[in-house]
Amino acid sequence: MEDEYINVTIRYKNQDLDLRFSKRLSLEQLEDLVKKSSLENHLGILEKNWILEISNKPIIIERHRALADYPVGNGDVLEVKFNE
């Protein structure tokens, strides 16, 4: 059961937000959850066209696939990036 959840940090500039959520979520679903719960305000994100990317790992995550499909684990950092 413990492996079904992940503890990560979402980072934007100098703000960090620690979250625990199901590894069954995709990056798209996690972004949606952050937006719907107004957590982007907590981080100080003012623009609407942002996405999450894993930092410090040389992997590309398909945005629609569950994070459980990738080597993402407790303590990893997801950084806020902006679409251009």
N, CA, C and O atoms as a GROMACS GRO file, in nm:
protein
  336
    1MET      N    1   0.082  -0.120   0.000
    1MET     CA    2   0.000   0.000   0.000
    1MET      C    3   0.086   0.126   0.000
    1MET      O    4   0.050   0.225  -0.064
    2GLU      N    5   0.198   0.123   0.071
    2GLU     CA    6   0.282   0.242   0.084
    2GLU      C    7   0.334   0.289  -0.052
    2GLU      O    8   0.353   0.409  -0.072
    3ASP      N    9   0.357   0.196  -0.144
    3ASP     CA   10   0.411   0.231  -0.274
    3ASP      C   11   0.308   0.296  -0.366
    3ASP      O   12   0.344   0.340  -0.475
    4GLU      N   13   0.184   0.302  -0.325
    4GLU     CA   14   0.080   0.360  -0.410
    4GLU      C   15   0.081   0.512  -0.403
    4GLU      O   16   0.018   0.578  -0.486
    5TYR      N   17   0.151   0.570  -0.307
    5TYR     CA   18   0.155   0.714  -0.290
    5TYR      C   19   0.297   0.765  -0.304
    5TYR      O   20   0.393   0.691  -0.285
    6ILE      N   21   0.309   0.892  -0.336
    6ILE     CA   22   0.439   0.954  -0.355
    6ILE      C   23   0.441   1.089  -0.284
    6ILE      O   24   0.340   1.160  -0.281
    7ASN      N   25   0.554   1.122  -0.227
    7ASN     CA   26   0.574   1.252  -0.161
    7ASN      C   27   0.673   1.331  -0.246
    7ASN      O   28   0.790   1.292  -0.258
    8VAL      N   29   0.628   1.441  -0.304
    8VAL     CA   30   0.715   1.522  -0.389
    8VAL      C   31   0.705   1.669  -0.348
    8VAL      O   32   0.617   1.709  -0.272
    9THR      N   33   0.797   1.747  -0.401
    9THR     CA   34   0.796   1.891  -0.382
    9THR      C   35   0.766   1.956  -0.516
    9THR      O   36   0.828   1.923  -0.617
   10ILE      N   37   0.671   2.049  -0.517
   10ILE     CA   38   0.648   2.130  -0.635
   10ILE      C   39   0.719   2.262  -0.609
   10ILE      O   40   0.698   2.326  -0.506
   11ARG      N   41   0.804   2.302  -0.704
   11ARG     CA   42   0.887   2.422  -0.685
   11ARG      C   43   0.858   2.526  -0.793
   11ARG      O   44   0.852   2.495  -0.912
   12TYR      N   45   0.841   2.649  -0.747
   12TYR     CA   46   0.829   2.763  -0.837
   12TYR      C   47   0.909   2.878  -0.778
   12TYR      O   48   0.878   2.928  -0.670
   13LYS      N   49   1.013   2.917  -0.850
   13LYS     CA   50   1.106   3.021  -0.803
   13LYS      C   51   1.158   2.983  -0.664
   13LYS      O   52   1.224   2.880  -0.651
   14ASN      N   53   1.131   3.061  -0.562
   14ASN     CA   54   1.182   3.030  -0.427
   14ASN      C   55   1.075   2.971  -0.337
   14ASN      O   56   1.093   2.966  -0.215
   15GLN      N   57   0.964   2.926  -0.394
   15GLN     CA   58   0.854   2.868  -0.316
   15GLN      C   59   0.850   2.717  -0.337
   15GLN      O   60   0.859   2.669  -0.450
   16ASP      N   61   0.836   2.643  -0.229
   16ASP     CA   62   0.821   2.498  -0.235
   16ASP      C   63   0.689   2.458  -0.172
   16ASP      O   64   0.644   2.517  -0.074
   17LEU      N   65   0.628   2.356  -0.231
   17LEU     CA   66   0.503   2.301  -0.179
   17LEU      C   67   0.518   2.150  -0.176
   17LEU      O   68   0.535   2.088  -0.280
   18ASP      N   69   0.512   2.091  -0.056
   18ASP     CA   70   0.523   1.946  -0.042
   18ASP      C   71   0.385   1.884  -0.052
   18ASP      O   72   0.291   1.926   0.016
   19LEU      N   73   0.374   1.782  -0.138
   19LEU     CA   74   0.246   1.714  -0.158
   19LEU      C   75   0.262   1.563  -0.151
   19LEU      O   76   0.369   1.509  -0.180
   20ARG      N   77   0.155   1.497  -0.113
   20ARG     CA   78   0.146   1.351  -0.115
   20ARG      C   79   0.024   1.317  -0.198
   20ARG      O   80  -0.085   1.368  -0.173
   21PHE      N   81   0.041   1.231  -0.297
   21PHE     CA   82  -0.071   1.195  -0.384
   21PHE      C   83  -0.047   1.056  -0.444
   21PHE      O   84   0.061   0.999  -0.431
   22SER      N   85  -0.149   1.005  -0.509
   22SER     CA   86  -0.143   0.872  -0.569
   22SER      C   87  -0.048   0.872  -0.689
   22SER      O   88  -0.049   0.965  -0.770
   23LYS      N   89   0.032   0.768  -0.701
   23LYS     CA   90   0.121   0.753  -0.816
   23LYS      C   91   0.042   0.720  -0.943
   23LYS      O   92   0.098   0.718  -1.052
   24ARG      N   93  -0.086   0.694  -0.928
   24ARG     CA   94  -0.171   0.666  -1.044
   24ARG      C   95  -0.206   0.793  -1.121
   24ARG      O   96  -0.256   0.786  -1.234
   25LEU      N   97  -0.180   0.909  -1.060
   25LEU     CA   98  -0.207   1.035  -1.129
   25LEU      C   99  -0.103   1.059  -1.238
   25LEU      O  100   0.013   1.018  -1.226
   26SER      N  101  -0.146   1.124  -1.344
   26SER     CA  102  -0.054   1.170  -1.448
   26SER      C  103  -0.012   1.313  -1.416
   26SER      O  104  -0.069   1.375  -1.326
   27LEU      N  105   0.086   1.364  -1.488
   27LEU     CA  106   0.125   1.504  -1.468
   27LEU      C  107   0.008   1.597  -1.500
   27LEU      O  108  -0.014   1.696  -1.431
   28GLU      N  109  -0.069   1.564  -1.605
   28GLU     CA  110  -0.186   1.645  -1.640
   28GLU      C  111  -0.286   1.649  -1.526
   28GLU      O  112  -0.338   1.755  -1.492
   29GLN      N  113  -0.313   1.534  -1.467
   29GLN     CA  114  -0.410   1.527  -1.356
   29GLN      C  115  -0.358   1.601  -1.234
   29GLN      O  116  -0.436   1.668  -1.164
   30LEU      N  117  -0.230   1.591  -1.206
   30LEU     CA  118  -0.172   1.661  -1.092
   30LEU      C  119  -0.179   1.812  -1.112
   30LEU      O  120  -0.214   1.885  -1.019
   31GLU      N  121  -0.148   1.859  -1.232
   31GLU     CA  122  -0.158   2.002  -1.262
   31GLU      C  123  -0.301   2.051  -1.241
   31GLU      O  124  -0.325   2.157  -1.184
   32ASP      N  125  -0.396   1.971  -1.289
   32ASP     CA  126  -0.538   2.005  -1.274
   32ASP      C  127  -0.576   2.014  -1.126
   32ASP      O  128  -0.647   2.106  -1.085
   33LEU      N  129  -0.529   1.919  -1.047
   33LEU     CA  130  -0.556   1.918  -0.904
   33LEU      C  131  -0.500   2.042  -0.835
   33LEU      O  132  -0.567   2.103  -0.752
   34VAL      N  133  -0.378   2.079  -0.870
   34VAL     CA  134  -0.315   2.199  -0.812
   34VAL      C  135  -0.396   2.323  -0.848
   34VAL      O  136  -0.417   2.410  -0.764
   35LYS      N  137  -0.441   2.331  -0.973
   35LYS     CA  138  -0.519   2.448  -1.017
   35LYS      C  139  -0.655   2.453  -0.949
   35LYS      O  140  -0.697   2.560  -0.903
   36LYS      N  141  -0.724   2.341  -0.942
   36LYS     CA  142  -0.859   2.338  -0.884
   36LYS      C  143  -0.858   2.365  -0.734
   36LYS      O  144  -0.957   2.416  -0.680
   37SER      N  145  -0.750   2.331  -0.667
   37SER     CA  146  -0.744   2.352  -0.522
   37SER      C  147  -0.677   2.485  -0.487
   37SER      O  148  -0.649   2.512  -0.370
   38SER      N  149  -0.651   2.566  -0.586
   38SER     CA  150  -0.591   2.700  -0.568
   38SER      C  151  -0.451   2.696  -0.506
   38SER      O  152  -0.406   2.794  -0.449
   39LEU      N  153  -0.384   2.583  -0.518
   39LEU     CA  154  -0.248   2.574  -0.464
   39LEU      C  155  -0.150   2.657  -0.546
   39LEU      O  156  -0.042   2.692  -0.498
   40GLU      N  157  -0.187   2.690  -0.671
   40GLU     CA  158  -0.099   2.774  -0.751
   40GLU      C  159  -0.088   2.914  -0.690
   40GLU      O  160   0.014   2.981  -0.705
   41ASN      N  161  -0.192   2.957  -0.621
   41ASN     CA  162  -0.187   3.086  -0.551
   41ASN      C  163  -0.086   3.080  -0.436
   41ASN      O  164  -0.014   3.177  -0.411
   42HIS      N  165  -0.081   2.966  -0.367
   42HIS     CA  166   0.014   2.947  -0.257
   42HIS      C  167   0.158   2.959  -0.307
   42HIS      O  168   0.246   3.010  -0.237
   43LEU      N  169   0.181   2.912  -0.429
   43LEU     CA  170   0.315   2.917  -0.487
   43LEU      C  171   0.345   3.052  -0.552
   43LEU      O  172   0.460   3.080  -0.586
   44GLY      N  173   0.243   3.134  -0.569
   44GLY     CA  174   0.263   3.265  -0.631
   44GLY      C  175   0.264   3.262  -0.782
   44GLY      O  176   0.320   3.351  -0.847
   45ILE      N  177   0.202   3.159  -0.840
   45ILE     CA  178   0.196   3.148  -0.986
   45ILE      C  179   0.081   3.236  -1.036
   45ILE      O  180  -0.035   3.214  -1.000
   46LEU      N  181   0.115   3.335  -1.117
   46LEU     CA  182   0.014   3.428  -1.166
   46LEU      C  183  -0.031   3.395  -1.308
   46LEU      O  184  -0.145   3.424  -1.345
   47GLU      N  185   0.056   3.335  -1.386
   47GLU     CA  186   0.022   3.300  -1.524
   47GLU      C  187  -0.052   3.167  -1.528
   47GLU      O  188  -0.038   3.085  -1.437
   48LYS      N  189  -0.132   3.147  -1.632
   48LYS     CA  190  -0.215   3.027  -1.640
   48LYS      C  191  -0.157   2.916  -1.727
   48LYS      O  192  -0.203   2.802  -1.719
   49ASN      N  193  -0.057   2.946  -1.808
   49ASN     CA  194  -0.007   2.847  -1.904
   49ASN      C  195   0.117   2.772  -1.853
   49ASN      O  196   0.219   2.767  -1.921
   50TRP      N  197   0.108   2.715  -1.734
   50TRP     CA  198   0.222   2.645  -1.675
   50TRP      C  199   0.202   2.494  -1.679
   50TRP      O  200   0.090   2.444  -1.689
   51ILE      N  201   0.315   2.423  -1.671
   51ILE     CA  202   0.316   2.278  -1.664
   51ILE      C  203   0.418   2.236  -1.559
   51ILE      O  204   0.499   2.317  -1.514
   52LEU      N  205   0.414   2.108  -1.522
   52LEU     CA  206   0.512   2.053  -1.428
   52LEU      C  207   0.609   1.963  -1.502
   52LEU      O  208   0.570   1.886  -1.590
   53GLU      N  209   0.736   1.973  -1.466
   53GLU     CA  210   0.840   1.885  -1.521
   53GLU      C  211   0.927   1.836  -1.407
   53GLU      O  212   0.953   1.910  -1.312
   54ILE      N  213   0.971   1.712  -1.418
   54ILE     CA  214   1.059   1.658  -1.314
   54ILE      C  215   1.198   1.719  -1.331
   54ILE      O  216   1.248   1.731  -1.443
   55SER      N  217   1.258   1.756  -1.221
   55SER     CA  218   1.392   1.816  -1.230
   55SER      C  219   1.497   1.714  -1.187
   55SER      O  220   1.470   1.623  -1.109
   56ASN      N  221   1.616   1.731  -1.240
   56ASN     CA  222   1.734   1.651  -1.204
   56ASN      C  223   1.724   1.503  -1.239
   56ASN      O  224   1.793   1.421  -1.179
   57LYS      N  225   1.638   1.469  -1.335
   57LYS     CA  226   1.634   1.331  -1.384
   57LYS      C  227   1.628   1.335  -1.536
   57LYS      O  228   1.549   1.410  -1.593
   58PRO      N  229   1.712   1.256  -1.601
   58PRO     CA  230   1.716   1.259  -1.748
   58PRO      C  231   1.606   1.172  -1.811
   58PRO      O  232   1.636   1.084  -1.892
   59ILE      N  233   1.482   1.196  -1.774
   59ILE     CA  234   1.372   1.120  -1.831
   59ILE      C  235   1.267   1.216  -1.886
   59ILE      O  236   1.254   1.330  -1.840
   60ILE      N  237   1.196   1.168  -1.985
   60ILE     CA  238   1.084   1.244  -2.040
   60ILE      C  239   0.957   1.170  -2.001
   60ILE      O  240   0.942   1.051  -2.029
   61ILE      N  241   0.867   1.240  -1.937
   61ILE     CA  242   0.743   1.180  -1.889
   61ILE      C  243   0.630   1.219  -1.983
   61ILE      O  244   0.607   1.338  -2.007
   62GLU      N  245   0.560   1.120  -2.035
   62GLU     CA  246   0.442   1.149  -2.116
   62GLU      C  247   0.336   1.203  -2.022
   62GLU      O  248   0.303   1.141  -1.921
   63ARG      N  249   0.284   1.318  -2.054
   63ARG     CA  250   0.196   1.394  -1.965
   63ARG      C  251   0.068   1.321  -1.928
   63ARG      O  252   0.009   1.349  -1.824
   64HIS      N  253   0.024   1.228  -2.010
   64HIS     CA  254  -0.104   1.159  -1.986
   64HIS      C  255  -0.088   1.024  -1.915
   64HIS      O  256  -0.187   0.963  -1.878
   65ARG      N  257   0.035   0.978  -1.897
   65ARG     CA  258   0.058   0.847  -1.834
   65ARG      C  259   0.080   0.861  -1.685
   65ARG      O  260   0.131   0.962  -1.637
   66ALA      N  261   0.041   0.758  -1.612
   66ALA     CA  262   0.055   0.757  -1.466
   66ALA      C  263   0.202   0.768  -1.425
   66ALA      O  264   0.290   0.710  -1.490
   67LEU      N  265   0.228   0.842  -1.319
   67LEU     CA  266   0.365   0.857  -1.269
   67LEU      C  267   0.422   0.724  -1.222
   67LEU      O  268   0.544   0.708  -1.216
   68ALA      N  269   0.336   0.629  -1.188
   68ALA     CA  270   0.381   0.496  -1.146
   68ALA      C  271   0.458   0.424  -1.258
   68ALA      O  272   0.533   0.331  -1.231
   69ASP      N  273   0.439   0.468  -1.383
   69ASP     CA  274   0.507   0.408  -1.497
   69ASP      C  275   0.652   0.456  -1.512
   69ASP      O  276   0.723   0.410  -1.601
   70TYR      N  277   0.694   0.547  -1.427
   70TYR     CA  278   0.825   0.610  -1.439
   70TYR      C  279   0.903   0.600  -1.308
   70TYR      O  280   0.844   0.576  -1.202
   71PRO      N  281   1.036   0.617  -1.314
   71PRO     CA  282   1.116   0.612  -1.192
   71PRO      C  283   1.110   0.743  -1.113
   71PRO      O  284   1.210   0.811  -1.094
   72VAL      N  285   0.990   0.775  -1.070
   72VAL     CA  286   0.966   0.895  -0.989
   72VAL      C  287   0.940   0.846  -0.847
   72VAL      O  288   0.857   0.757  -0.826
   73GLY      N  289   1.009   0.904  -0.750
   73GLY     CA  290   0.994   0.855  -0.614
   73GLY      C  291   0.985   0.965  -0.511
   73GLY      O  292   0.988   1.084  -0.543
   74ASN      N  293   0.974   0.923  -0.387
   74ASN     CA  294   0.966   1.017  -0.276
   74ASN      C  295   1.085   1.111  -0.277
   74ASN      O  296   1.199   1.069  -0.298
   75GLY      N  297   1.058   1.238  -0.254
   75GLY     CA  298   1.163   1.338  -0.249
   75GLY      C  299   1.196   1.404  -0.381
   75GLY      O  300   1.274   1.499  -0.385
   76ASP      N  301   1.138   1.355  -0.490
   76ASP     CA  302   1.163   1.418  -0.619
   76ASP      C  303   1.100   1.557  -0.624
   76ASP      O  304   1.006   1.587  -0.550
   77VAL      N  305   1.154   1.639  -0.712
   77VAL     CA  306   1.106   1.777  -0.726
   77VAL      C  307   1.045   1.795  -0.864
   77VAL      O  308   1.105   1.760  -0.966
   78LEU      N  309   0.924   1.850  -0.866
   78LEU     CA  310   0.857   1.887  -0.990
   78LEU      C  311   0.861   2.039  -1.000
   78LEU      O  312   0.814   2.109  -0.912
   79GLU      N  313   0.920   2.088  -1.109
   79GLU     CA  314   0.933   2.233  -1.126
   79GLU      C  315   0.823   2.287  -1.217
   79GLU      O  316   0.782   2.222  -1.313
   80VAL      N  317   0.778   2.407  -1.184
   80VAL     CA  318   0.680   2.476  -1.266
   80VAL      C  319   0.754   2.540  -1.383
   80VAL      O  320   0.850   2.615  -1.364
   81LYS      N  321   0.709   2.509  -1.504
   81LYS     CA  322   0.764   2.567  -1.628
   81LYS      C  323   0.649   2.631  -1.704
   81LYS      O  324   0.533   2.593  -1.686
   82PHE      N  325   0.682   2.726  -1.788
   82PHE     CA  326   0.578   2.795  -1.864
   82PHE      C  327   0.585   2.758  -2.011
   82PHE      O  328   0.693   2.752  -2.070
   83ASN      N  329   0.466   2.734  -2.071
   83ASN     CA  330   0.457   2.712  -2.215
   83ASN      C  331   0.483   2.843  -2.286
   83ASN      O  332   0.438   2.949  -2.241
   84GLU      N  333   0.555   2.837  -2.393
   84GLU     CA  334   0.584   2.961  -2.466
   84GLU      C  335   0.491   2.978  -2.582
   84GLU      O  336   0.500   3.077  -2.655
   0.00000   0.00000   0.00000
